[in-house]
Amino acid sequence: MPSRGTTDMYGFINTCLKSLVTEKFGEETWEKLSSLAGVQDTFMTYEVYDDDLTLRLVREACGMLGVSSAVVLKLFGEHFFSFCKRSGYDAMLRTLGGNLTEFIENLDALHSYLALSYQEMNAPSFRVEKNERDEMLLHYYSDRRGLYHIVPGIIEAVARDFFNSEVTMTVLNQSEEDERTGKKEHVVFLVTQDRRAAVQEDGRAAVQEDGRAAVQEDGRTAVQEDGRAAVQEDGEPGGDPVRCCSFRPCYPDRLWLEEEAFCNAFPFHIVFDEDLKVKQTGVNIQKFVPGLQMKDIRLDQYFTIMHPQVTFTIDSIKKFINSQFVLKMQTETIPQHQHTALKLRGQMVWMPSLACMLYLSSPKLRSLQELQERGLHLEEDAPHDTTRDLILLNQQRLAEMELSNQLERKKEELRVLSHHLAVEKQKTETLLYAMLPPHVANQLREGRRVEAGEFEVCTILFSDVVTFTSMCAACEPIRIVHMLNSMYSRFDRLTSVHGVYKVETIGDAYMVVGGVPVATASHAHRVANFALGMRLAAREVNNPVSGQPIQIRVGLHTGPVLAGVVGDKMPRYCLFGDTVNTASRMESQGVPDHIHLSPDTYTVLTGQGFDLRERGEIEVKGKGLMTTYFLYGNLLACEAAIMGRGGADSSSSSSLYTEKQPAQRSPEPVSVHVTTKETCDWSPPASRKSSLDSLEGDAAAEAVPAVPPYEWDITPPYRRDRGHSSSGDAIVHTRFCHLL
């Protein structure tokens, strides 16, 4: 597992963990998990991250899934194997060994190769041995504690995929050993392999389920189905020929190699005995480590073992004899001509007859820069060694990795910028939709011309604050602003509750319309309830001069209007026509704290459950004598429902207006649907009292629960001819004109 030191992991690991969660449980689960763990959403492949980040993700995953860490880690191990295959390591993994034992023994060699790319890598170590019953024992060593449950997940996945077999792994022992880097977790697994299902990758040797055909692991003995031996133990062919034949190496009587030739051919080799005393060295290692020329100098005086991380003893080395060993010069022994410590990489070979260990090595280098830092040249390595080719190839790979890392960083920067842009775009759209109807705003944003249309019926409301002029003259402007903001905030909220459109505000004047820009049969009903809510909301705002609740005048009128967008620099969706003028007259000639209705609005609301009373004949400017009316309340809806507050249906608009809202519905005949008495507790208007009367000012507004905004139907009510919809409902008739 790529990592740096004992406290950091490469982003490849965290990316794999993210892949596991998203593939198994979905994107939403990963978003929740990363939020709980407090980690970022994406990780850089070659970036290093603190171990605690990964461990937090594992802990939170255990809590979310309700399982133990052992289950999560084993699942991660299985996914890690498949993730590595998909990431381009498939061919490399398949060549590690012809059977499971060889695969595990070569894992350390794979980690050594990966260390060329992941320079700070500190991977776990593996060692395989047989016990008395010829069972496989897997030794796992790691600086990290508690992660050994990943191993069964990886090994079982490898056995199934590469060797078509099933294995079970049991923990026999778990301990901590003192190593060079401190305490190291040592876990011993008993690996049991189902031999009946084992088939080699090339298909040449197999163990069938009935046991009739068998091939030993070394390939020297094969028994055919009829029992005849194809290859005898002594190597003599018997019966039918078999591809798998025995091989016995031939050794010379003496070694035909001079000492000088050996030391020149292997310029970086070292021979040392059981006491670590150096007996023989190559010529180049003597040049870079002159102290090794001294007789019987101890090897551990000049070198430490970097990998595998074991103590520098013969017994420890024998345990990992199949691993690649990396030795590093101790700092105090570095010659003056070297800038950094020399590292050696190679194989340990035990020679029982001499009781000595042969270390066949070459300099461990990743790039040309490291070659220069250690004072080396390419020609100083043996010609038969591949180190020089590896350095040149890895130099190119490092350049590609750096380019890939830069691309990942740019990609992450673009992702962050894209997220910020989306947030700002949402803010802009919110502001734009607050100024214009959504479908109109969308047309303007796309550069299209917005056509004006005439709505044959709608209800318009005007309101203003009583004694506002004298109020402005008697106090500071900032207090007037605070008062208007408090009042308008309440009114704006009510527009969402009742689904009416706020046209504009000028000073203390507030204008809304029902049935525009989305036609609805209940336009007058909605505006009437909105007016009742305005009157109640105004009582929650205090006059900055007198300290008493403010009073408003409200006027309503129903009729046709022309609606369209006016202006280029600050476009507004405006209403034009005599209906606007008449509604304004109803407000200006109204009575404080009353809702003044025109005869047309009264006609629409009659018989719909509203408390309506005649005011009498009055002289209306430009209209002459007109019989007007006052609206006192809604007898079928309580204050909580009108105000959209708790106690009534949370979606007050749905409870008060039950008719369907297509793009256009015919306003003629007007069919207003109101809630029944069961909507909420009803009491006569005179005895009603707001549940928030005891609160003052903005405290009342804060006590009001948020109401979901009214979702406008953005289908434009334009370019429709007289006709009927498929449902049989009449369609609003409109005429068109273009604003010049």
N, C-alpha and C positions, 0 to 999 in steps of 0.2 A: 504494500500500500504506500504510494508515494507520499513522503512527508518531509518536513525539515526539522531536525533536532528531535526533541521529544514534546514540543509544544505547538508545532505547526503542521498543517497538511496542505498539499497542493489543491488548487481549485477543482482538479479532475475528480477528486473524491466527493466533494460537495455537489458537483454537477451530477455525478452518478446517483447520489442520494435523492436529488431533486427529480431525476428521471424515474427512479423507482416509485416515488410518491405519485407523480403525475400519471404514470402508466397504470398503476394498480388502483389508485383511488381518485384520480382526476385533478384538474387544475385548481378547483376551489379548495380541495383539501390541502394542497401545497401552499396556497395563499394564506390559509388559516394557520398552517403549521409554521411557516416562516414569520408570520406576524406574531404568533405566540412566543417563538424563540427569539424574536427581535433580530433577524438576520436579513440580508439583502435578498433580492429575488434571483439575481444571476451571479455567476462566479466565473473568474478568469481561469483558464486551464492551467497556465504556468504561473499563476499568482499563488502566494502562500497565505494561508489563513490559520488563525489560532485554533488549536485542537478543541478549545472550549466551545467554539461555534458549532462544530460537528456534533459534539456531545450534547449540546442543548437541543439540537434538532432531534437526536435520538430519544432524549428524555421526553420531549413534547410529543413525539410520535407514539411512544409507549402510552402516554396519558390519553391521547386522542383515540387510539385503537383499543385501549384496555388490555394490553398484553405485556408480557415481560420483555426486558431488553434482550434476553437470549433469542426470543422469537424474531424480534425486529432485526437484530444483527445477522442472524442466519438468513433471513429473507434478503437482507442487503448483500450478503456474500453470494447468493445465487444470482442476484441481479448484476452484481459487479462483474462476474465472469462474462455474462452475455453482453454487458455494456462495453467491456474491453474488446470483445470480438467485433462489435459494431463500430468501434473507434479505430479499427485498422490493425489490431493485434492478433487477428484470427490465425493467419498463416504462421506467425511467430510462435503462438501457443501450441499449435499442432505439431511443431517440430521439436518440442522439448523432450519427448520420449516416446518409445514404442509401447509402453505400458504405464500404469499409474505410478508405480514405484520410480521409474526413470523420470517421469514428469515432475514428481515432487522433488527428487534429488537435484534437478536442474533449475528449480525456481530461484535459488540464490544466484545462479549464473544469469538468469533473466533480469533479476533486480540489479546486478552489476552493470548489465548493458543499459538498462533504463537510467542508471545513475549518470550516464553521459549526457542525457537530456535533462533529467531532474538532478541537478548538481548537489543539492542539499538533501538528497534522499536518504532516509534512514529506515529501510524496510525491515520487516521481521525476518528471522532465519528459520529454516526447516532442516530437520535431520531425520532420516529413516533408518530403522534397525529392525531386526527380527528377534523375537523372544524364544523361549525354550520350545514353545508349541508352534514355531514357525509362523507366528502371526506378525502382521506389520504394525510397528509402533512408530507413530509420527510425533517427533519432538518439535514444539513450537516455542520460539524465543522472541520476546518483544519488549521494548521499553515502555509500551503502553499497557496499562492494566485493564482487564475487563472486556477486551475486544476479541478474545479468542473464539467467541461464538461465531465469528465471521468465517473461520476456517472450515467447519463442516459444510457450510453453505457453498463455499467455493469448490472444495474437493468433491462433494457429491455431484455438483453440476458438471465438473470436468469428467468424472467417471461415466456419467450418463451420456454426455455429448460426444466425447472423444473415444471412449472405450466400450460403449454400449453395455455397461455393467452398473449394478447397484451396490453402493457401499453404505455401511452404517458406522458411525464414529461415536465412541464412548470415551469420556474423560476418565483416565486412570489416575492421574496425579496432577496436582496444581501446586506450584511452589514458587519461591523467589530465590534467585541465586545472585551472589555477589559477582559482578562482572566489572570490566574496565569502566563502563559508563555508570556504574552504580547497581542498584537492584534491578534485576531483569526477570520478567515473568516467564516461567517455564511450565508449559502444559504438555502432558503426554496423552496422546489419543491412541486408543486401540481401533485400528481400521480393519473392518471385516468386509471382504469383497465377495459378492455372489459369483462364484466361478462358473456356475451353470449358464449364466447369461453373458460371460465375458467373451468377446470376439475382437481379435486384433483388427486394426484399421485396414491392413492390406488383405484381410480375409484368408491368409495362408494358414493360420493356426487357430483352432477353436476348441471349445469344450462344449459338447452338445448336452442337451438336458438329460439324456439317458445315460451319459457317461461312457458310451461305447468308443468314441474317438477322443483321444487326449494327446496334447502336445506339451511337453515340459517348457518351463519358461526360457531355458537356454537353448531349446530347439534341437537337442541331441537325440531325443527319443520320441518316436511317434508310433501309435498303435492304430491300425486301420480297423474298419468295422468287422472284418472277418478274423481279427485277432493276430494277423501276421505282422511282424515287426518290419516297418519300412526302413528304418535306420537303426542299427543296433547301437548299444552303448559304447562299443569299441570303435565305432565309426565305419564298420563294414556294412555295405548296403545289403539289405535283406528284403525279399519280396519286390514290390513295385517301387520304382524310384520316387523320392520325395524331394521337393525343392529345398527344404530346410535340412542342411547337412551339418555334420559336426566339424569343428575346426580346432586344431591344436597348434599353438605357435611353436616355432623352433628357435631356440636360443643358442648362441655360439659358446664354445668352451671358455673363451676369454673375450674380454672386451677389446675390440680392435680400434682403439681410439686413444690418442696421446692426450696427456693431461693439458698440454698447451693448446692443442686443437680444440678440446672441449671448452676450455675457459674462453677462447676466442669466439667459438660458435655460439655459446650462450653467455654473452657478456654481462648479464645481470643476474646470474644464478647464485645461490647461496646454499652451502651444505653446513648443517649444524647438528650437534648431538643432542642427547636427552637433557643435558644440562644447559642447552642453548649456546654452547660454545661453538664459535665459527671455525669450521675445518677447511673450507674452500670457498672461493668467490670468483665471479667472472671479472674480466679485466676492466670493464667500464664501471661496474659498481665500486671497484677499488678507487677509480679516479674521482668519483663524486662523493664517496664516503671513505676517505683515506684511513680512518680508524680501523676499518675491517682488515687491514693488512697486518695488524698486530696479532700475534699468536694467541689462540684461545680467548679472544675477546668475546664477551657475551653479546648475542644479537639484540637482546632487549635493552642494552645500554644505548643503542642507536635507533632502534625502530620500535614502534607500537603497532598493534594489530587494529586496523580500522574496521575491517569486515572479514569474517563475521565478528561481532563484538564479543569476543571471548578473552579470557585471561591468557597471557603469553606463557603457556606451558605445553609440553609435548602431549599430555593427556587431552587437553582442550582442543588442540589442533587435530588429533586423531579422530575426535568426535565429528569434526566437520571436514574430514579428509577429502570429500567429494565436492566441497565448496570452493569457490574462487576466493583467494586470500588477498587482501589489500593491506600493505604495510606502509607506514608513514614515518619519515625521519623525525626524531625528536627535535624540538626547536633549538635547544642549546648545542646540538651537533651539526647545525647547518653551516657549511663552509661560507666564506665571505663572498665568493663569486656567485653564490646562489641567492636569489631574492626570496624564494619561498621553498618550503620543505619538499623534498623529493618523495613521490609516492610510487610504490611498486605494486603490480598486479600480476598474479600468476597462480600456479598449481603447487600444492604440497604433495610430495611423493615419499612415502616411508620405505626405507631400505632396512629390512630386518637383520640381514647378515652383518651390516655395518652398524646397526643401532643408530642410524642417522636419518635426518630428514633433508630431502632435496627440495629446494624452492626454486622452481623454474619460472622466472618472472621477466617482466619488461616494464618500462616506465608507464605509469597510469596518467595519460594526458587526454584532455578533451578538445583542445584547440591549439592553434599556432601561438596564441598569446601565452598559454601555460608553458609551451615548449620554451619560449624565450625567458619566462620568469624563472625557470629552473636551470637555465644555462645550458640547455641541451640543443642538439641538432639532429635532423632526421637521419643522417648517415651513421650516427652513433648507435643506433639500434641494429640488431642482426638483420641481414637482408631477408632471411626466411621468415622473419616476424612480420605480422600484419599491422603492427602498431602505426607505422607511417601511413599506410593506406587508411586506417581507421581515423587518424587525426585529420587527414584531408577531407574525408567524407563527412566526418562529424562537424568540421568547420562550416561546411555548406549547410548541414542540418541545423546548426545553431543559428545561422543567419535566417533560415526559413522559420525557425521557432520565434525569433525576435520579430520577424515580419508578421507572423500569425498573432503574436501577443499584441502588437500594435493595432492590428485589425480588430481584435477582440475589444481592446480599450476604446477604439473609435466607435465600434458597434454599441458598446455600453453607453458611451457619451451620447450617441444619437438616440438611444432608447430613453435616456433620462430627459433629453431635450424634447423628444416627442411627447413624453408624458407631461412635461411642463406646458408644452404647446396645447395639448388637449385640455388641460385645466384652464388655461387662459381662454381658449376657444369657448369652453363651457361658460365662463364668466361673461364673455362677450355676447354669446347667444342669450343668456339669461337677461342681460341688460337690454338687448335688442327686442326680445319678446315682451319685455315690460313696457316698451315704447310703442310697439306695433303688434298687430295680430300675427301669429306665427306664420300663416300662409302668405301674408303680405310681406313679412320680413324675409322669408325664404325667396320670394320672387325678386325683391330688391337686391338681395345678396348675390343672386345668380345673374344680375344685370338685365332682368326682363322688365318690360313695362307693366305697371299695375293698372288695370282698367277699373274705372269707377263703375259702381252699380247702384241702382235704385231699389230700395227695400220698401215694399208696399205697406208694411206694418211693422212697427217697433214701438217701444216705450222708452222715453227719455226722462232722466231725472236731473234736476239741478238742486244744489243746496248752498247755503252760505251761513256764516256765523253772525248772530244778532249782535249789534253794537260793535262790530269789528273795527270800524274806523276810530271810534273813541278809545277802544282798547289799545290800538297801536300808538295813539298819541299819549297815552298815560303810562307806558312802561317801556323798558328797554327792548330793542328789536330781537335780541337773542332769546328773550322769554317768549316772544310771539312765535319765533321759529320753533322753539321746543314744544309750544302748545299745538301748533299746526302739525308738527311731525307726529306727536302722540295721537292726535285725532285722525290724521290721514292713514297712519299705520293700522289703526283699527278698521277704518273704512276699506283699505286695500285688502285686508284679510276677509272682510265680508263679501267682496267681489268674487273671491274664490269659493266661498261657501254657497253663494246663490247663482254663480255662473253668469254674471253680468260683466260687460266690458267697460273698463274705466277709460273714458275718452281723454280727459285732461283735467288739470287743476290750474286755476288762475287766482292767486292770492288765497282768499278764504272760500272761493267757489269750487265746487266739486261736481263733476259731470260724469254720469254713467248712462249706458244704454242696454236694453235687453232686446234680443233678437237680431243684433248686429255685432260682429260680422257673421255670426252663425245664426241662421234663422231657427226659431223655436216657437212652438205654439204657446208656451207658457211665459212669454216675454213680460207681460204686464204683471203676472203673478210673481215672477222673480224680482222685478224691480220694486214691487210693493213690499215684499218681505225684506228686501235690502233697505228700503226706506225706514221700515220699522226698526231694523237693526241699527241703522245710523243714529236714530233718535236715542236708542238705549246706549250706544257706544259713546255718544257725545256727553251723556251724563257722567261718564267716567273720567272726563277731562275737565280740569278746573280752569276758571278764568284767572289769568295771571294778575289781574288788578283786584278783583273782589274776592278771589279764592273760592267762589261758588261754581257749581257745574255750569258749563257753557250751554247756550241754547242755539239751535239751528232752525232755519226755515228750509222746507223741502217742497218742491213742486214737481208734478208728474204730468206728462201728456203723451198720448198715443196717436201715431199717424205715420205717414210715409216719409222717408228721408233719402237723400243721395249721399253715398259714402265713398270716399276715395283718399288717396295719399296726396298730400300737398307739400311741396317744397323739395329741394335737393340737399341742402346743407344739413338741415334738421327736419327730415320728413316726419309728418304726423298723419295719422289716420283720422280724418275729420268728417263731421256730419254737416250736411247743408239742407236747408229747406224750412218751410214755415213751421214744421213740427218742433224744430229747435227753438224758434222764437217763442212759440206758445208755451213750451215747457219752461223757458226762462221767465215768461210773464207769470206763470203759476208760482214760481219761487219768489219773485220780487214782490208780488202782491199777496204773499202768504202771511201766516200768523206765526210768531215765535213758538217753537216746540210743537208745531203742527205739520201734518203732511197734506199738502194742498193738491187736489186732483181736478183735472179738466173733465168735462162731460164725456169725452171719448174714453178716457181711462176708467171713469166710473162705470160706463156701460160694459166694458170688458170684465171688470172685477165683480159686478153685481151677481149675486147668487153663488159666489165661490168661497163663502165662509169668512169674508172680511167684514169688519165693523166699519160701515160707511155711513156718514151723516151729511145731510145737505147744509151747505153754508148759506146759500141764497144767491140772488143776482148781484153781480159786481161789475163795475166798468173796467174792462181790460183794454189796455192801450193797443190800438190798432185792430181790436176785435169787437169793440162795442160791449153791449151787455152780454153777460155769460153766467149761467148758473153753474157754480162750482161746488166741490164737496171736500170733506175732510176724511182721512183714513186714520182710524184710532187703533186698530189692531187686527190680528188674525185669530178668529175664534176657534180655529181647528189646529193651531200650533202654539206651543208654549215658547217662552222667551229663550229657553236653552236651545231649542231647535232652530229658532230664527238666528240666534247668535252663533250657532255651530259649536256649542260648548258641551262639556261632559254632562251626562244625564240624558242627552238625546243621542240619536244614532250618530256615530262618528262621521259617517258620510252624509252630512245633513242635506246636501243637495239632492242625493238620491232619495232620501226619505220624504222630502217635500215635493219633489217633481218626479213623478213616476213614469211619465211618458218617455218613449224612446226618442233618441236624438239623432236622426239621420242628418245628412248634410243640409237638406232643406225639407221643411214641413210647411204645409199651407197654414197661414194664420187665419184663414176663413173657411168654415166657422171656427172661432176660437174655442178650443177645448182645453180647459185648464184642469189639471188633476192635482188635488191636494191630499195631504195625508189624512187618515181617519183619526178619530179621537184616541185610538189606542196608540198613536205615535208617541205621546208622552202625556203626563198628567195635565189636565186642563182645568183652568179656573177662569172666572170672568175677568176681563181686562182690568176692571177697577181694583181687583184684589191681587193682581199679579205683582210680584216684587222680585227683582233680580237677585240671584243668589250671590252676586258679587257687589251689592250695594254698599257693603261695609268696607270695601277696599277703595283706596283713593289713587287717582292718577295712574301712573304706569304700573303700579302694583297689581291693579286689576287686569291689565293687559298681560302681565307675566303669568298670572294665574290661569289664563285661558289656554287650553291645550291647542297645539298646532293642528291646523286642518289641512289635509292634502289639497294642493292647488287644483283648481278646476281645469280639466283637460279639454282645451278647445278642439273642436272638430276642424281641421285645417283645410277641409275641402272647400274651395271658394264657391260662394253662392252666385257665381256669374255664369253667363252664357247658357242659361237654362230657358227652354221654351215652355209655353203652357202645355201641361200634360200631367201624366200620373206615373208614379213609380210602379215597380213590379209588385209591390205589396198592396197597391190600390190607394196609397195615401196621396193626397194632392200635393203638388210641388209648388213652391213659392214662385210667383210670376215676377220677373224682373225686366227692367229696361236698362239700356246701356248708354253711356256717353263717355267721351274721352276728355280728360282735363287738359286744356291747352296751356 
